[in-house]
Amino acid sequence: MPDTSPASSSSSLLGTLMPPLAIASALAAPLLLLAPKSTPARLLKLVLHTAAYTTGLATVSIYGVLVSLVLSLGGPNLRYRINYIVARTFYHTVGPLVGWRFRVEGEEHLQALAEGDGGADGKSRTPAVIVGNHQSALDILYLGRIFPRFTSIMAKREIKNMPLLGWWMSLSGAVFINRKDRANAIKAFDQVGEDMKRKGISLWVFPEGTRSSSPEPSLLPFKKGAFHLAVQAQVPIVPVVCENYWHIVNFGGGKKGAAKGDGRGARFERGELGIKVLPPIPTAGLTASDVPALTERTYELMLTALRELSQRSTSLPAAQRVALASATDKPAPPQPRPEQREPASVAGVPSPSPGPQIVDEPVPASASSKGWSEGTEEDEEDEGAVVVKRP
């Protein structure tokens, strides 16, 4: 008897969509591999890789919609694998097309989050708030390599309106909240922590709130919404860092690149990148007053890891690695603070020095009685005011 399970159906769908990508890869590979190191060759690779990436994204998004429709019929345990299945599909199809590979350190910290079947209520799984650096739209590739099962992702409302990509993300359990609709954001944020614990679902967040692509490994100041959420739910934070890939791909090389004198210009090259998953940071026993120090500590750990990955890069020329090591051989700068005051220490972490005031994410309505909004200034225009759906 033929296998008619949802998983089998999704595999057959992938088999149908794979041939066009395979043909495109076979046709493009000789041009990309044999192209000399010249400006025309660089521009050729830029065009071909960009076309392969966008075509692959559209194709896998169609696949994602179909998979979501099928797996949503199989109950929560199958539905919460949608993001994992689509992410891995994207990596294994589009990754070879653009020639990107990843070496991963500490992946066991993510795999531990998906241990156990979770049953009907997910109690046998340990959820976490996963925080990763955000460089560009190509981050989908590194997410595709390591995105764990039973995990959803934050995304701004604009993505929901994107054909295909927005459709399957909606079906997979993500909710897109209007950053300008503060009441909606606060209401959803106030319930997501309990849902994470009850259903054993982790949440991936980009705490920078927007893209931070730059020639040197760096991070934008972190917004605190993810850290408030982790403390509220009393779940650990798992930091994830992908190596800076400006030297492999940037679409504005004539702007930032020329300004720094590297003369490389816009490019989209093949290469290998490092990903590091740091050990979980516990939040048990922490309160809202500990969030500033928790945010600071996570920022410092991720920035240090980001610099180390770039210094050990296998795709960055040796001379540039040496220059980078000397340029970044200094302590991580302090995470900007919301106001000039001494924050509480977290799990033995010394209280960081104060810094300039910044705006932050919306926080739950219940926060007013818990001190969540203490020392923060909230902005209705803030990016990152998006939370996971309550399935």
C-alpha positions in Angstrom: 0.0 0.0 0.0 1.4 3.4 -0.9 2.5 5.7 1.9 0.0 8.6 2.1 1.3 10.2 5.3 1.8 14.0 5.4 5.6 13.5 5.6 5.5 11.3 2.5 3.4 13.8 0.7 5.7 16.7 1.5 8.7 14.6 0.2 6.9 14.0 -3.1 6.2 17.7 -3.5 9.9 18.4 -3.0 10.8 15.9 -5.6 8.6 17.7 -8.1 10.1 21.1 -7.3 13.7 20.0 -7.3 14.4 19.5 -11.0 14.2 23.2 -12.0 16.7 24.1 -9.3 19.0 21.2 -10.3 18.9 22.3 -14.0 19.7 25.9 -13.1 22.6 24.8 -10.9 24.0 22.6 -13.7 23.9 25.4 -16.2 25.3 28.1 -13.9 28.1 26.0 -12.2 30.6 26.0 -15.2 30.3 29.8 -15.7 30.8 30.4 -12.0 33.7 28.0 -11.4 35.6 28.9 -14.6 35.1 32.6 -14.4 38.4 34.5 -13.9 39.1 36.9 -11.1 38.0 40.1 -12.8 35.4 42.8 -12.5 33.2 41.3 -15.3 33.5 37.9 -13.7 32.6 39.3 -10.3 29.5 41.0 -11.7 28.6 37.8 -13.6 28.6 35.9 -10.3 26.7 38.6 -8.6 23.9 38.4 -11.2 23.8 34.6 -11.4 24.0 34.0 -7.6 21.3 36.7 -7.0 19.1 35.1 -9.6 19.6 31.6 -8.2 18.9 32.8 -4.6 15.7 34.7 -5.5 14.5 31.9 -7.8 15.2 29.3 -5.1 13.5 31.4 -2.4 10.4 31.7 -4.5 10.4 28.0 -5.4 11.0 26.8 -1.8 8.3 29.2 -0.6 5.8 27.5 -2.9 7.0 24.2 -1.5 6.6 25.7 2.0 3.0 26.7 1.3 2.2 23.1 0.2 4.0 21.5 3.1 2.2 23.8 5.5 -1.1 22.8 4.1 -0.3 19.1 4.4 1.4 19.0 7.7 -1.1 21.3 9.4 -3.6 18.4 9.1 -1.3 16.1 11.1 -1.6 17.7 14.5 0.7 19.9 16.5 3.8 17.7 16.4 3.8 17.8 12.6 2.8 21.4 12.4 5.7 22.5 14.6 8.1 20.8 12.2 7.1 22.9 9.2 9.7 25.6 9.8 12.4 23.0 10.3 11.5 21.1 7.1 11.2 24.2 4.9 14.4 25.7 6.4 16.4 22.5 5.7 15.0 22.2 2.2 16.0 25.8 1.4 19.6 25.2 2.7 20.1 21.9 0.8 18.7 23.3 -2.5 19.8 26.9 -2.6 23.0 26.5 -0.6 24.7 24.5 -3.4 23.4 26.9 -6.1 25.2 29.9 -4.5 28.1 27.9 -3.2 27.6 28.6 0.5 28.7 26.0 3.2 28.6 26.3 7.0 30.7 24.8 9.7 28.8 24.8 13.0 30.0 24.8 16.6 27.8 24.1 19.5 24.8 22.8 17.5 24.0 20.4 20.4 22.6 23.3 22.3 19.9 23.7 19.7 19.3 20.0 19.2 18.6 19.7 22.9 15.6 22.0 22.6 13.8 19.5 20.3 14.4 16.4 22.5 11.3 14.6 23.4 8.1 14.3 21.5 6.4 16.9 23.7 3.1 14.9 23.8 0.0 16.9 23.4 1.2 19.7 25.7 4.9 19.8 24.9 6.0 19.4 28.5 8.8 17.0 27.7 10.6 19.7 25.7 12.6 22.6 27.0 11.7 25.8 25.1 14.1 28.8 24.8 14.4 32.2 23.3 17.0 31.9 20.6 18.7 35.2 19.7 20.7 35.5 16.5 22.6 38.3 14.6 20.9 39.7 11.5 23.0 40.8 8.6 20.8 40.7 5.5 18.0 38.7 3.8 20.6 36.0 3.1 20.4 35.0 6.8 17.8 32.6 5.6 20.6 30.3 4.5 22.2 30.1 7.9 18.8 29.7 9.5 18.2 26.9 7.0 21.3 25.1 8.2 20.6 25.1 11.9 16.9 26.1 12.5 15.7 23.6 15.2 12.4 21.7 15.2 9.5 23.0 17.3 10.6 26.6 16.9 8.8 29.6 15.5 10.2 33.0 14.5 9.5 36.6 14.9 8.9 38.7 11.8 7.5 42.1 11.1 4.1 42.5 9.5 5.5 43.6 6.1 6.8 40.1 5.5 3.2 38.7 5.8 2.3 40.7 2.7 5.1 39.1 0.6 3.7 36.5 -1.8 4.7 32.9 -1.1 7.1 33.6 1.8 4.5 35.4 3.9 1.9 32.7 3.1 3.9 29.7 4.4 5.2 31.6 7.4 1.6 32.4 8.3 0.6 28.7 7.9 3.6 27.6 10.0 2.5 29.5 13.1 4.1 32.9 12.8 2.1 36.0 13.6 3.0 39.4 12.1 2.1 42.4 14.3 1.9 45.9 13.1 4.7 47.8 14.8 2.5 50.9 14.9 -0.4 49.0 16.6 1.0 49.0 20.1 -2.0 47.6 21.8 -2.0 44.6 19.5 1.7 44.0 20.1 1.4 44.2 23.9 -1.6 41.9 24.0 0.2 39.2 22.1 3.5 39.6 23.9 1.7 39.2 27.2 0.6 35.7 26.4 3.4 34.2 24.4 5.6 33.2 27.3 3.0 31.0 28.8 2.3 29.4 25.4 6.0 28.6 25.0 6.1 26.7 28.3 2.8 25.0 27.8 3.5 23.8 24.3 7.3 23.4 24.4 7.8 25.8 21.5 11.0 27.9 21.2 11.1 31.3 19.6 13.8 32.7 17.3 14.4 36.5 17.6 16.7 39.0 16.0 17.4 41.3 18.9 19.0 44.0 16.8 15.6 44.6 15.3 17.0 45.3 11.8 19.8 44.4 9.4 23.4 45.2 10.5 25.5 44.4 7.4 28.9 46.1 7.6 32.5 45.5 6.5 33.6 44.7 10.1 32.0 42.2 12.4 29.6 44.3 14.6 26.2 44.2 16.2 23.6 46.9 16.5 22.3 47.7 20.0 20.0 45.0 21.3 16.3 45.7 21.9 15.1 44.1 25.2 11.8 42.5 24.2 13.4 39.0 23.7 15.1 39.2 27.1 11.9 40.4 28.9 10.1 37.5 27.3 12.7 35.0 28.5 12.6 36.3 32.0 8.8 36.4 32.0 8.6 32.7 30.8 11.7 31.7 32.9 13.2 30.0 29.9 16.9 30.1 28.8 18.4 32.3 26.1 20.4 30.6 23.4 22.7 33.0 21.5 23.6 32.1 17.9 26.1 34.0 15.8 26.8 33.7 12.1 30.2 34.9 10.8 30.3 38.3 9.2 29.9 37.7 5.4 30.5 41.2 4.0 33.6 39.9 2.2 31.5 37.2 0.4 28.3 39.2 -0.4 27.4 42.8 -0.4 25.2 44.7 -2.8 26.5 48.2 -2.0 30.2 47.6 -2.3 30.7 50.9 -4.1 29.3 52.7 -1.1 30.8 51.2 2.1 33.6 49.2 0.4 35.0 52.1 -1.6 34.8 54.4 1.4 37.0 51.9 3.2 39.4 51.7 0.3 39.1 48.0 -0.3 38.0 48.5 -3.9 36.1 45.3 -4.1 32.7 46.6 -5.0 29.4 44.7 -5.0 29.7 41.0 -5.0 28.0 37.6 -4.3 30.7 35.0 -4.0 30.9 31.3 -3.0 32.5 30.4 0.4 32.3 28.8 3.8 31.1 30.5 6.9 31.2 29.7 10.6 28.2 29.5 12.9 28.5 29.3 16.7 25.8 28.4 19.1 26.7 29.5 22.6 25.6 27.7 25.7 22.2 28.5 27.1 22.0 31.4 29.5 19.6 30.6 32.3 16.9 33.0 33.5 15.5 31.0 36.4 15.0 33.4 39.3 15.6 36.6 37.4 13.2 39.5 37.4 12.5 42.5 35.2 15.2 44.5 37.0 17.8 42.0 35.8 16.9 42.4 32.1 19.4 45.3 31.4 22.4 43.3 32.7 21.1 40.1 30.9 20.9 42.0 27.6 24.3 43.5 28.1 25.9 40.1 28.9 24.3 38.4 25.9 25.5 41.3 23.6 29.1 41.0 24.8 29.1 37.2 24.4 27.7 37.4 20.9 30.0 40.2 19.8 33.1 38.4 21.1 32.0 35.2 19.3 31.3 37.1 16.1 34.8 38.6 16.1 36.4 35.2 16.9 34.5 33.6 14.0 35.8 36.2 11.6 39.4 35.9 12.8 39.2 32.1 12.2 37.4 32.5 8.8 38.3 30.1 6.1 36.9 32.3 3.3 38.6 35.6 4.4 42.1 36.1 3.0 44.9 35.7 5.6 46.0 39.3 5.4 42.5 40.5 6.1 42.2 38.1 9.1 45.4 39.5 10.6 44.2 43.1 10.0 40.8 42.2 11.5 42.4 40.6 14.5 44.5 43.7 15.3 41.5 46.0 14.7 39.2 44.1 16.9 41.6 43.1 19.6 39.8 45.2 22.3 37.0 44.6 24.8 33.5 44.6 23.4 31.9 48.0 23.7 29.2 48.4 26.4 25.6 47.7 25.3 23.8 51.1 25.2 21.8 51.6 28.3 18.3 53.0 28.6 19.3 55.5 31.3 22.2 56.5 33.4 21.9 54.2 36.3 23.5 51.0 37.7 21.7 47.9 36.6 21.3 44.7 38.5 23.8 41.9 38.0 22.8 38.6 36.5 24.1 35.2 37.5 27.4 36.5 38.6 27.8 39.0 35.7 29.3 42.3 36.9 27.0 45.3 36.5 28.0 47.0 33.2 28.8 50.7 32.9 25.9 53.0 32.0 25.5 54.4 28.5 23.3 56.5 26.3 19.5 56.2 26.2 17.9 54.1 23.6 14.3 53.2 22.6 13.1 49.6 23.2 10.4 47.1 22.2 6.9 47.1 23.6 6.6 45.1 26.7 3.6 43.1 28.1 0.7 45.0 29.7 1.4 43.1 32.9 4.9 44.6 33.0 3.8 47.7 34.7 3.3 45.8 37.9 6.5 43.9 37.5 8.9 46.7 36.6 9.3 45.7 33.0 9.0 49.2 31.6 11.2 50.7 34.3 14.1 52.5 32.8 12.9 52.1 29.2 11.5 54.4 26.6 9.0 52.8 24.2 8.5 53.7 20.6 5.5 52.7 18.5 7.8 52.7 15.4 10.1 50.1 16.9 11.2 47.1 14.8 10.9 43.7 16.3 7.5 44.1 17.9 6.4 40.7 16.5 5.7 37.5 18.4 5.0 33.9 17.8 1.4 32.9 17.1 -0.6 31.1 19.8 -1.7 28.0 17.7 
